[in-house]
Every structure is written in structure tokens, then in C-alpha cells.
Amino acid sequence: MDAPSLTKLLSPEGWALVNSLPPYDEKQAMALATRLRADGVDPELAAAALTQSRLRAKARAKLGDFADGMLFTPDGVEQATRLVVAALHARRYLAAGVTRVADLTCGVGADALAFAGVGLGVLATDVDEVTAAIATVNLRHFPEAEVRHADGLSLDLAAERVDGVFADPARRTRGGKRVFDPAAYAPPLDAVWALREHVPALGIKVGPGIPHQGLPADAETQWVSVDGDVVEAGLWFGPLAPDGPGRSALLLRTTGGVTTSRALRNDDEDVVPDVGPVGAYLYEPDGAVIRAGLVAHAAAELGGRLLDPTIAYVTTDQPAAAPAPGRAPLATGYRVLDVMPFHLKRLKAYLRERGVGRLTIKKRGTAVTPEQLRTQLAPRGDGEATLVLTRVSGAQHVLVVDPLR
């Protein structure tokens, strides 16, 4: 979005228009655009309003009903923190006794909204003028939140009475290409975490693919998953890491409007998992557990062993205990129905004999691609099956499993 389009949207006519549009429906978007033009709506305003309607619909997955009163950029929707996660960020600062947070890379303001929502003072900055203006609109209900068009690294944190810092460095180029080198983040990761020398309560949101090598030894690095999808890793310093440095995983699951959580930490670096044969049950640890390198810890809690020392599958002889009320599950479980060495003709015959036509194929530790294998197997029939392609003690195997419900 450019500045002229934003100005039109923020006019009384524009704001009324964008808030009066029906729920976004891609199939009806062209007809709606035609009707707006026929009604004499300025074409540029109509296009901007329809774009906001589309972005709001997309943002609802992260921000729920709050999205309906906000403005967005396409990048802002992609980079915005999910509301359930932003609320956890805010609670970290609140629990640490922070009173005023500087959000150095605020984007459209999702995290700043959560900070302000728990009563923290907020100073939010963004280097892009239009994005900063949009964040100002989105934070309009919070007088204690100030937004500036500025480079957050240029702030005099002491003069601004800031006692907590948060940053979410951009991890994509202007062309949308993902950036994996932390030194190429905007701003660079080293420049951000150097701020802990001035403000110990420092938090940095980073991509979940960040390698363990090179992580700061004085931070808690926490990988977060939401409903099984790994959404971020966070680096937490000083009072924001009350349990001390280390790696942890935080799992959030929402069912029926109720969110449960589960945290797992590497408090014991000497956990060495057992490795053994396939048991009656198979468990796939949550992606945050895997990213955090805590599969051995999960295996211990599940009462199981690994199929292979390099593969993140846990097997047990008895079903693992159900999570306690209010706690999210560590892993997805399956009952093991059959185990066989991987052999295409034998597997094809196995499925044909059982009339399996619908396949779910999972893999880990094998070069076989599910799409290619599905074509080669040419499944036919009314039955269905779930196949797990993986290594067992170094050898390629197929596990036929049934999800535990």
C-alpha cells in the first residue's frame, strides 16, 4: 500500500467503506468491485478497500476478531504474530516487572497491541513510513502506545525510559525471498541482541529454522507451535528468561475455543534415549519439540524409545498416558498395524490385497517422496491407510499405522 491509498482509506468516506464491506469472498470480489465503480466510488479507494477486506480475512486466522478493526499490508499479515502467541510475549514482560516496552520493528502492530493490552507502556517504531502509519491506526485505542516512523536501533533507550525491548527482525527480502543468515536480517540479529547490554529484558522473535549453533549462551531459546504448526522461535534474555538459559519448546493447542499449553525444557543435557525395535505404538513429537532438539526428552516422558538414533519417531509398547487436563499433547500417536522392510512391489501387493485406495503418507529419514510413491503404488479401492516411511535401526522400513483418536 502506498501513502495516497492509505490517505484515502483514512478519510471518513474510506473508513466507512472498508468497514461496510461484506465478509471477503474471492468469488464475489470482481462483482463487488464492479458494483462499487457503478456506485461512483473512486476506483483507487475501491481497490484499496477491497485489498483491506482480503487482508483482514487472511489475518483473522492469526488475530481473530481484532483483524476486523485493523489495517494491513501483505507483508504485515505474513509477519504478524498470532494473537495467542503475542499474548504470551506480553505476559513475559509483565511478569518480569517491565513497565515500558520498545517494539523496535513493530510492523502493523500485533505484538504492540498485546503489550498495550496488558497495560504496558509501548514505544513502537518501524522504518517504513506507511507501515508505521498503519500501526498508529491499529493502536489508536491505546493512548499509552506511541508509534514513530524511525529506526528502532537509533532510540536512546535510557532517555525514553524503556526497560524492555522487543524486536522481530525482517527475515525476507523486498522480493519476498526468505533470509536464513541472521546477519542478513533487517536489522541484523547481532545488532539487536547487543542491546541487552543496555536493557537486560530483551526479547527477539526469529524464524523457527534458526540453527542451534551460534545461539547466545545467555538466552532461553524457545520454539513455539500452534495447533501443530511451528510458528516461531524466541530469544529471551535477562528477566524475560526466569528459568535461565537453555532450549525449550512451547506447544499451544486450541480445541473448542479452549487453549491448552505444554512446555518442555532441556534442563538435563545428559538425556540419552533408548533405541529399539518397533513397538505397538508410534509417536511423532510436535515440531517445536523436534526443532528444539528435545526428542530424547519427549521419549522419556512418553515412556518410549527411538526407532533410530537420528530419527524423531518414538515407539512404545503401551499407549502413552494422556496429557493432564490443561496440557497440550507432546506428540501425535498412532497404533502400529504392520511393519515391513521397504520394497515397492511388496507394498503395492499389500495395499492391493486390502483394497486400499486412499493413502496418507508420512516420511522421515528417507529420500522417497510421497507424491512419487503414491503414483508408483497406484492405490485402488475403498479402504484407507496411513503409511510411515522411515528408518528402523538404520534400515528403510514402512510402518502401517492407524491414528489414535
N, C-alpha and C positions, 0 to 999 in steps of 0.2 A: 504494500500500500504506500502511495506517495502522500506528501503533505497536502496537496489540493484535495485529494479524495477524502482524507481524514477531516479536513475543514468542512467539507460538505456534509459528512456523516454527523459531525458535532453540531451542526445548525439545528434549530428547533424542528425544521421540516425533516432533516435527515435522521435525527434521533427518533422521531415519531415513526418514520417509515421503517427503519430497521427493527424496531420493537413491535411493529404491527404485522410483520410478515408471518405467514403460516409456518409450521414446522417444515424444515427443509426436506424436499423430495426431489431427488435428481431427475426423475422422470417428468416432473412438472416444472422444472426450473426454466426451461425455454418458454413455455406458455406463460409463466408468471412474468418473465422479462418482457415479453410481447405486450402483455396487459398493462404493465407499468408504463411502457412507452406510449401506448394508446391513451393512457390517462394523463399524459403530459408530464410525467416525471422526467427530470433531467437525466439523460442517458448515463452520464458519469456517476451520478448519485445512485441510480438504479443498479448499476453494475457493482458499485461499492457495497450497497446494502445487501444485495444477493450474495456477494462474496462473504460478508459477515455472517449471513444466515447459514451458509455452508460451513464456515469455520466454527461457528457456535455449535452446530450439530456434531461436528467431529470432536470438539472439546468436551462435550458432555461426558464422554467416556472417562475423562480424567477429572473433570471438575464438577460433574453433576449439574444441579440446577443453577449454580453460580455462573455457569457459562452463559446463561441467557441474558445476563446483565452486563456482559463484558465485551470488549473488542479484542480482535486478534490479528496477528499476521500469520501467514502459513508457517514460517519458522517458529513463531511463538507457540503455536499449537503443538508442534513436534517436540519442542524443548521444554514445555511446561511440565512441572512436577505434578503428579497425581495428587489430588486433594488429601487423600488418606495418608500419603507419604509426607506431604508438606506439613500436615498437622503434627506428625511425629518430629519433624525437624524443629518446629516451633516449640514443642514441649521440651526438647533437649535444651534449648536456650533458656527457657523459663526455669527449668529445674536447676540450671547452672547459676541462677541468680543474675542473668544478663537483663539489662533494662532497655538498652538501645542497640539495635542491630543495623549494621551497614550491609545491605544486599548489593554487592558490587557489580553484578551482572543480572539485573532484575528481569530482563525480558519483558513479557506482558504482565508480570507481577504475581504469579501464582504463589511463590514462596512468601513474598512480601505480604500478600493477603493473609496467609496463615500466621505470620509473625504478628501483624496488626490485630488479627482476630483474637489472639490470646492476651492482648494488652501490651505488647512490647512496642516501644518507640521504633520507628523504621526510617532509615535514610536509604533510599533505593536509587541506583544510578544505572544508566545504560549509555553506551557510546553512540547508539543510533538515535537520532532526534525523533523520528516518527515512533519508534518503539517506546522511548521514554514518555512521549505524549500519550500513547495508548495506556501505559502503566499508570499514568496520572489519572486517566479516566477510570480505570479499573479499581483504583484505590481511593476513589472520591468519597466513599463513606467513612473513611478513617482519617480524621484530622491530625492524628499523631503520626501519620505516614507522609513523608516528604519524598518526592521524586525529582531527580535532577538529570538533565542531559549532560553527562560528564563521564570521564574515565575514572572508574572507581579506585584504581590504584593511585590516582593523584590526590585523593582525600587526605586531609590532615585528621587522622582518626582521633587523636587526643583533643584537638580543638573542637571536633564535632561531638565530643562526649560519647563516643562509641565504645562500648565494652563487649561487643560481639560482632563477628564478621562472618558473612556467608557469601559464597561465590559458586556460580555454575558456569565455568568457562565453556565457550562455544567449541564444539567438537566436530564441526562441519565447515567446509569451505563455503564461500559465497555461491559456488555452483552446486552445493548440496553433497559433495563428496565427504565421506566420513574421515576424520583425522584420528589416527591411532597413536601418534607420537605426542606425549604430554607436553613436550617442549614447543609443539606447534599449536597447542590450544590457544584460544584468544580470551583472556590473557594467558600467557604461559603458566603452567602449573607451578613451576619453581618460584615464579614471582608472587604467586598468590600465597603459597604456604610459607613463604618468608615472612608474611605479615604476623605470624604467630609470635614473633619476637616483640611485637608492639601490642598485640591484642591476643592473649593466650586462647580465648574462646573463639576458635576458628573452625569453620566447617566448610568443606568443599565437596560439591557433587561432581562425580566423574562417571565416565562410562563403565558399565559392568565388565567390559573386556580388559580393563587395566591390568597389566601383569603384576604379579606379586613382587618380582624383582624390582628393586628401586623404591618400593613403598617406604614412606618415612617411618622410622622405628618408633617414633613417639606418638603415633596416631593409632586410633582404632579405625580400621578399615572395615566397613560393614556393607555387605551386598544385600540388596532388598528385592524380594519378589512379591508381586501382587497377583493373586489367583494363578500362581504357577509361572508367571512371566517375569523374568529378571529385568527390572526397570532401571536400576542404578547401583552405583557403589558410592559410599560417602566416606570422606576422610574427616575424622573428628579429633580435635586437639584439646589439650588442657582440660578445663572443667566440663567440656562437652563429651568427654570420654571418662565418665566416673569409674568405670571398671578397669581403666588402664588401657595401654596399647595392646594391639593384637588384631586378629581377624575374627569376624563374626558374620553370621547370616541372620537376616530378619525375614520371616515368612508371614505374609498377610493373606488371609482368605476371607472373602465375603460371601455368605450364603444366607439367603432370605433376609437381606438387609442387615445382618449381624456380622461384624468383622472380628475374626479371631487372629491371634498372632502367636508366633513362636520364635524365640531367639536361640541361637547356638553359637558358642564361642570356642576358640582353641586354647582354653585355659591350660590344658595338658598337652604340650607339644609332643609327648612321647607315646601318644596313642598309636599303636600298631595293629592294624586289623588282621583278623584271621582270614585265610584264603582257603576255599574248599569247594567241594562238589555242589552241583545244583540241588537245592532242597525243594520242598513242596511249595514255597512261595518266593516271589521275586519282588524287590522293591527298587524303584527308581527315585533316588533322592531329589528333592527340589533343586532347581537350577541355581538358586542362591547358595545352597549348601555346597554344590559342586564347585561353583566359582570361587567360593571362599576356601576351598581346599579342606573341607570338613567331612568328607565322605567317611573316613575312618571313625570319626566321632558319631556320625549318624548310624553307622553299622553297629557300634557299641550300644547305642540307645535302642536300636531295633532288635538287638539280640541276635545279630546275624554275622555273616562273613561275606567277603567279596568273591565273585566268580573268578576274578583275575586281578592281580595287584595293580594293574594300570587302568581298570575299567570301573566306572562309577555305577555298578549294579550290586545290590546287596541281596543275598538269598538267606532264607531262614527255613527251619524245619517245622516251625509252628507259626501261626499268624502273629504278627507283632501286636502288642497291646494298642488299643485305640487311644488317640490323644485325649488327655484330660479335658473336661469342659473349658471352653475359652481358649484352647490352644490349637493352633493350626497343625496339620499333619506334616511330618518331616519328609514324607515320601509318598509316592503313588504305588499302591500294591496290586499284585497280580497272583492268581493261583496258577501254578505251573501244571500244564496238562501233559506235555510231551517234551522231550529233549532229544535232539539228533545232531550228528555232525552235519555241517552244511554241504549239501550235494543237490544240485539243481533238479536232476531227474527224479531223485528220491522224494524231494519236497513237492514237486509237481504231482507225482503219483499220490502222495499222502493227501494233498488237498482234493484231488480228483475223486479219490475213494470216499471222501467225506462230503462231497458236493459243496465245497466252499467257493462262493463266488464273490464275497465281499471281504476284503483284506485290510487290516490295519498293520502297517509295517513300521517297526521301530528299529533303530540301529545304534550301535555304539562300538567303536573299535574295529570297524570293518570298512573296506573300500567299496563295498556293494552299495549302489544307490537304490532306494526303494522304488523309484519310478521305473528304472530299468528292470528290476527284479519282477515287478508287477506285470510288465509286458511279457517277460520271459515265462512267467508262470501261467499266464492267460487263464485266470480263475473263472470257473463257471459253476453256477448252482445257486441255491437259495440260502446256503449256510454262510456263516461268517466266522472269522478267526483273527486273532492278534498274534503276529509273529515278532519275535525279538531276535535280531541278528547281532551276535556279539562273540567275544572270545571267552572260552572257559579254559582256564589253565593254559592259556596261550594258543589254543586251537579254535578255529571258527566253528560255531555251533548255531543252531536255530532252536529257540525255545517257543513252544506254542503255549500261550498264556490266556487267561481269562481275567479281565479287570475285576478287582474286588469292589463291590458296591456297598 
